[in-house]
Amino acid sequence: MANHQAIAAAAAAVVRLLEQSWHPGLLTGITPEFDVYQGKDFSAPMATGVSVFVYQVGVDTVARTLPPAQPDHKRPLPVKAYLLLTAWAKDASTEHALLGWAMRAIADHPVLSSGFLNAASANVFRADEVLELSAIELTNDEVFRLWQVLPTSLQLSVPYVARVIRIESDLVDVSAGPVLERDLDFGVLAP
């Protein structure tokens, strides 16, 4: 199971996927950047490229009953990271082409292996773990609410979900033997 750095590693892996999928001849005359963004980065965005913004993280309620990765440890916390891929360029047609290309690159490689996920930070994911990227849809209201809090105007974007990130606990779950005898000693009332 992954450790507490897994959400950051997942966002960085998407950026790495885009960097490795890019070929200079795809769009003539541009050299796009690829970067993980925070909310403040939207106030001074890159000139040309695709940003990956983790806009929400939620607990995956479907995978809550997974067994612990190690004996005597607490169950992992399964989470989903919601990512917003945003295209940046000086003209609309380049933004459209960049975002279409980025979506195709993710569709070609929707499952990221632990080796790929651990490329930037070693030992974040276990060797048998993978992460799946799926495009999702936001309602118009959700899109407008998201862009109201970001310090820029509405920008061409597509949301994805990265699932399932299983964050492992470092705490050992102490288990005692079965109760064999009941000893109820409540004490004595003082007069």
C-alpha positions, 0 to 999 in steps of 0.5 A: 500500500502507498504511503502518505506521499501517494497523492503528490506522487500520482499528480507528478506521475500524470505530468511525467506521462504527458512529458514522456508522451510528447513528441516535438512534431505533434504541434509545429512551433510549440514546446509545451510545459507540463506541471503540477499546479496549486491554486495560486499558480493559476494567477500566473499560468504557463505560456503554453502547456498542460497543468495538473491540478489536484482540486479534491481528494475523497475517501473511496467508500467502495474499497473501505474493507481492504485488508491491511498490507502487513499483518497487525497493521490498520486497514489502508485508507482508500482515496480518490484524487480528482485532477483537473488538466488545463490547457494553456496557450496564446490561441484557442486552437492550440489549447484545443489541440493540446488538451485533445492530445493530453486526453489521448495520451492518458487514454492510451496509458490509463493504468500507471504501474508502481514503477512509473508512480515511484519514478520521482519518489522511491518507495511510495507505492508497493510493487504490486500497486497500480493507479487508474486514471479515468475521465469524469464529468462535472456539471456546469454548476461544479465547473463554474464554482471551481473556476470562481475560486481560482484566480483566473477566468474559465479555462479549457479543462478536463477532470480526471479521477485517479483511483484507488490510492491506498494510503497505508497506516504506520500504526500497529493494530494491537490485538489481544487474546480472547477474553476468558474471564470477566472481572467486574471490579467497580470500586466502593462508594464512599459515604 
